[in-house]
Amino acid sequence: MKISLGTDHAGYHHKEAVKRLLQELGHQVEDFGTNSEEPVDYPQFIRPAAEAVARGECDRGIVFGGSGNGEAMAANKVPGVRCALCWNVESARLSRQHNDANVLSLGERMVPEPLALEIVKVWLTTEFEGGRHARRIAHLEPPSFSVSA
């Protein structure tokens, strides 16, 4: 799987830890930065990571910040992106099973690194259930996008 990553300065350490995990698991990574703890404006890094998913250049994306809230908001402005802000394993599992989330948002100040890595593992391996959920998320998509059941 090819996964885009994007972060601001407050999520930099989690991004680097997740990048190592993804590479260890055999995934391709497209890192849109940032690459330090120097303060930056998160939309400059989140939007390109989300757009890569929407264009189909990456299968999924993971974005990071201090809380993950602004990053989720920025990613969800991109048509075709369903970004889920997750804080535990169950929220990650459900974001995939019921919402077919294609981007995950994690807050470095909210989620300890070991838990963040577990969330990522579950999020990557959980399948979308389809069925009634496909009908529901279809209402979220712009007319030019379709969701497979």
C-alpha positions as CSV (number, residue, x, y, z in Angstrom):
1,M,0.0,0.0,0.0
2,K,1.2,3.5,-0.7
3,I,0.5,5.9,2.1
4,S,0.9,9.7,2.1
5,L,2.0,11.5,5.3
6,G,1.7,15.1,6.3
7,T,2.3,16.9,9.5
8,D,2.9,20.2,11.2
9,H,5.7,20.8,13.7
10,A,3.6,19.5,16.6
11,G,3.1,16.1,15.0
12,Y,6.6,15.7,13.6
13,H,7.8,13.0,16.0
14,H,4.7,10.8,15.5
15,K,5.1,11.2,11.7
16,E,8.6,9.9,11.9
17,A,7.7,7.0,14.1
18,V,4.8,6.0,11.9
19,K,7.0,6.4,8.8
20,R,9.4,3.8,10.3
21,L,6.6,1.5,11.1
22,L,5.1,1.7,7.7
23,Q,8.4,1.0,6.0
24,E,9.0,-2.0,8.4
25,L,5.6,-3.3,7.3
26,G,6.5,-3.1,3.7
27,H,4.4,0.0,2.7
28,Q,5.5,2.7,0.4
29,V,5.5,6.2,2.0
30,E,5.1,9.6,0.3
31,D,6.2,12.1,3.0
32,F,4.8,15.6,2.3
33,G,6.6,17.0,5.4
34,T,7.2,19.0,7.5
35,N,10.6,17.7,8.5
36,S,11.3,19.4,11.7
37,E,9.8,21.0,14.8
38,E,10.1,24.5,13.4
39,P,6.7,26.1,13.5
40,V,4.7,25.9,10.2
41,D,1.2,26.3,9.0
42,Y,-0.3,22.8,8.9
43,P,-2.5,23.2,5.8
44,Q,0.6,23.6,3.6
45,F,1.5,20.0,4.5
46,I,-1.8,18.4,5.1
47,R,-3.6,19.4,1.9
48,P,-1.0,17.9,-0.4
49,A,-1.1,14.6,1.5
50,A,-4.9,14.5,1.3
51,E,-4.9,15.5,-2.4
52,A,-2.5,12.6,-3.2
53,V,-5.2,10.2,-1.8
54,A,-8.0,11.9,-3.6
55,R,-6.2,11.7,-6.9
56,G,-5.4,8.0,-6.3
57,E,-1.7,8.5,-6.2
58,C,-1.7,7.1,-2.7
59,D,-4.0,4.4,-1.3
60,R,-4.4,6.1,2.1
61,G,-3.0,9.0,4.1
62,I,-2.1,9.7,7.6
63,V,-1.8,13.3,9.0
64,F,-0.5,14.5,12.3
65,G,-0.7,17.6,14.5
66,G,-0.8,18.6,18.2
67,S,-4.5,17.6,18.6
68,G,-5.1,16.3,15.1
69,N,-8.3,18.5,14.8
70,G,-7.1,21.1,12.4
71,E,-5.4,18.5,10.3
72,A,-8.6,16.5,10.0
73,M,-10.5,19.6,9.1
74,A,-7.9,20.5,6.4
75,A,-7.9,17.0,4.9
76,N,-11.7,16.9,4.9
77,K,-11.8,20.0,2.7
78,V,-10.4,17.9,-0.2
79,P,-13.2,16.3,-2.2
80,G,-13.0,12.5,-2.0
81,V,-11.2,12.4,1.4
82,R,-12.8,10.9,4.4
83,C,-10.4,11.8,7.2
84,A,-11.1,10.4,10.7
85,L,-9.6,11.8,13.9
86,C,-8.8,8.8,16.0
87,W,-7.8,8.6,19.6
88,N,-7.9,4.9,20.4
89,V,-8.0,1.5,18.6
90,E,-11.8,1.2,18.5
91,S,-12.2,4.7,16.9
92,A,-9.7,3.6,14.2
93,R,-11.4,0.3,13.6
94,L,-14.8,1.9,13.3
95,S,-13.5,4.6,11.0
96,R,-12.6,1.9,8.5
97,Q,-15.4,-0.5,9.1
98,H,-18.3,2.0,9.0
99,N,-16.9,5.1,7.3
100,D,-14.2,3.8,4.9
101,A,-11.9,6.5,6.1
102,N,-9.1,6.9,3.6
103,V,-7.1,9.4,5.8
104,L,-6.3,9.1,9.5
105,S,-5.6,12.0,11.7
106,L,-3.6,11.6,15.0
107,G,-2.8,14.2,17.6
108,E,0.7,13.8,19.1
109,R,-0.2,15.7,22.2
110,M,-3.3,13.5,22.7
111,V,-2.1,10.0,21.9
112,P,1.1,8.5,23.2
113,E,3.4,7.1,20.5
114,P,2.9,3.4,21.4
115,L,-0.9,3.8,21.1
116,A,-0.5,5.8,17.9
117,L,1.4,2.9,16.3
118,E,-1.3,0.4,17.4
119,I,-4.0,2.7,16.0
120,V,-2.1,2.8,12.6
121,K,-1.8,-1.0,12.5
122,V,-5.5,-1.5,13.2
123,W,-6.5,1.2,10.8
124,L,-4.4,-0.2,8.0
125,T,-5.7,-3.8,8.4
126,T,-9.4,-3.1,9.0
127,E,-11.6,-3.6,6.0
128,F,-14.7,-1.5,5.1
129,E,-17.9,-3.5,5.7
130,G,-19.8,-1.9,2.9
131,G,-23.5,-2.6,2.8
132,R,-25.6,-0.1,4.7
133,H,-22.5,1.9,5.4
134,A,-21.7,2.4,1.7
135,R,-25.1,3.9,1.2
136,R,-24.6,6.3,4.1
137,I,-21.1,7.5,3.1
138,A,-22.2,7.9,-0.5
139,H,-24.2,10.9,0.8
140,L,-20.8,12.5,1.8
141,E,-19.3,12.4,-1.6
142,P,-19.5,15.0,-4.3
143,P,-21.3,13.8,-7.5
144,S,-18.1,13.2,-9.4
145,F,-16.9,10.5,-6.8
146,S,-18.4,7.1,-6.2
147,V,-18.1,4.7,-3.3
148,S,-17.9,1.0,-4.0
149,A,-20.1,-1.3,-1.9
